[in-house]
């Protein structure tokens, strides 16, 4: 599953980490006021999104340029002829 669906695994890891940080803020373990909490959680969410994008960028195949296997004996594509 890690090779077939890399975004699911990576997004779940990042979501779990951000969820723990959110819980620490809400439970008061990280003592900050409401304005700081809003800014802090917003920054965490944006950073988490960036981490997912950067971490997973090389693990997915672009739709515009798929790397499809060429089975033996399939011949050339019409566009190549």
Secondary structure, 3 states (H helix, E strand, C coil): CCCCCHHHHHHHHHHHHHHHHHHHHHCCCCCCCHHHHHHHHHHHHHHHHHHHHHHHHHHCCCCCCCCCCCCCCCCCCHHHC
